[in-house]
Amino acid sequence: MDIFEKCYSWNDDKAAKAGGYYPFFIPLDGTEGTEVYMYGRKVLMLGSNNYLGLTTDPRVRTAAKNAIDEYGTSCTGSRLINGNLKIHQELEEKLAAYMKRPAALCFSTGMQTNLGAISALITRNDVVITDKDDHASIVDGCRLGYGETKRYVHGDLAQLEHILEKLPEEVGRLVVVDGVFSMGGDIVDLPKLVPLCKKYGARIYVDDAHSIGVLGKGRGTAVHFGLEKDVDITMGTFSKSFASLGGFIVGDKEVINYIKHTGRAFLFSASLPASNVMAAMAALDIMEKEPEIIEKLWDNYRFMIKGFQELGFNTGHTQTPIIPVIIGEDVPCFMFWKELFENGVYTNPVISPAVPKGMALLRTSYMATHTREQLSKALDIFGKIGKKQGIIK
């Protein structure tokens, strides 16, 4: 059996390409602002994680450019050996202070953050428990650990308790959840999760990739609920609100130090280039000094959720600037996406297995820098296409 046979026979993408509605790997010709250029024409971007719109902020761009002039384009090695810049440590100190935690550790990507941190923590005789809607990086981080993984139905804390109460007393236990779930836009129920984990001696790890810069005055889910002292590790990424690339965790010094010396995804990856470090640092500075930018993001969310619901769209259980528009079946979802794109609006189609069968959706997400004119235009286009395709009346 040729190991490549699976590659030659795989054709899942061909039908969508033949039908003209293949929605992935579209090249951007322009910026990651509220409007981008694709195939040479301007499109309204409603499918970015650039929540605060800082990727085009002149201060962030200037910081990245100056860093290249001073440090070059790459560190060419891991931080363990030759890639540990003073500004890496400066960023970690600033992140720890911003998140009001003792220590922070930066990774080269968000994916590597969860791979490295979770796999380092989950050793033999440990159990990690995850929500079934957790991000793929959490799933893979658990697979890399030597412990056992258990999962509970999304948001079903009764099932989580059932799992916890059956664990032997000598087993180490970690519950890992998304703060904001990236497809549905709903927020983890920390006020119920925290006492449950305390009851059974489980530590809590919250992936706040979509929460930092958005919830809790920018500081994430735990602060949003006033439970910052009850979450053991918070993870964040730089590729969303921070307008850069990379990721980080914050927590107790001893825990961060352990992961720093045992997390393989950290130890064996080249460190963040200086340009990414300084871009993230500039974005963090803006978040601290200009909190009104976060309120602008929430103003845009409130306008869009009201607009979608008044039109009659099903927006699920979202509570954040990630607003899913639930279509149902996969092909109609692709067709809706295509017509939106042809009318100048870019969204993210999400189909099974990323969501349950029959729950295909268009994931829309918003920036603080979207104008009311842009958002009104998007609602008009959604409404016309939704009626035309029979999604709304």
CORTA-V180810 format. One line per field, one symbol per residue. ss: DSSP state (H for helix, E for strand, C for the rest). burial: + if it has 9 or more other ideal C-beta (glycine too) atoms within 8 Angstrom, else -. A space follows every 50 residues. Layout:
# CORTA-V180810
ss = ???
burial = ???
This chain:
# CORTA-V180810
ss = CCCCHHHHHCCCCHHHHHCCCCCCCCCECCCCCCEEEECCEEEEECCCCC CCCHHHCHHHHHHHHHHHHHHCCCCCCCCCCCCCCHHHHHHHHHHHHHHC CCEEEEECCHHHHHHHHHHHHCCCCEEEEEECCCCHHHHHHHHHCCCEEE EECCCCHHHHHHHHHCCCCCCEEEEEEECECCCCCCECCHHHHHHHHHHC CCEEEEECCCCECCCHHHECHHHHCCCCCCCCEEEEECCCCCCCCCEEEE ECHHHHHHHHHHCHHHHCCCCCCHHHHHHHHHHHHHHHHCCHHHHHHHHH HHHHHHHHHHHCCCCCCCCCCEEEEEEECHHHHHHHHHHHHHCCEECEEE CCCCCCCCCEEEEEECCCCCCHHHHHHHHHHHHHHHHHCCCCC
burial = ---------------+----+-+----+---+++++++----+++++--+ +++++++-++++++++++--+---+--++---+-+-++++++++++-++- +-+++++++++++++++++++++--++++++-+++-++++++-++-+-++ -+--+-+-+++-++--+---+-++++++++++++++++-+--++-+++-+ -+++++++++++++++-++++++++-++-++-++++++++++++-+++++ ++--++++++--+++++-++++++++++++++++++++--+-++-+++-+ +-+++-+++-+-+-++-+-++++++++----++++++++++-++++++++ ++--+---++++++++++++---++++++-+++++++-+-+--
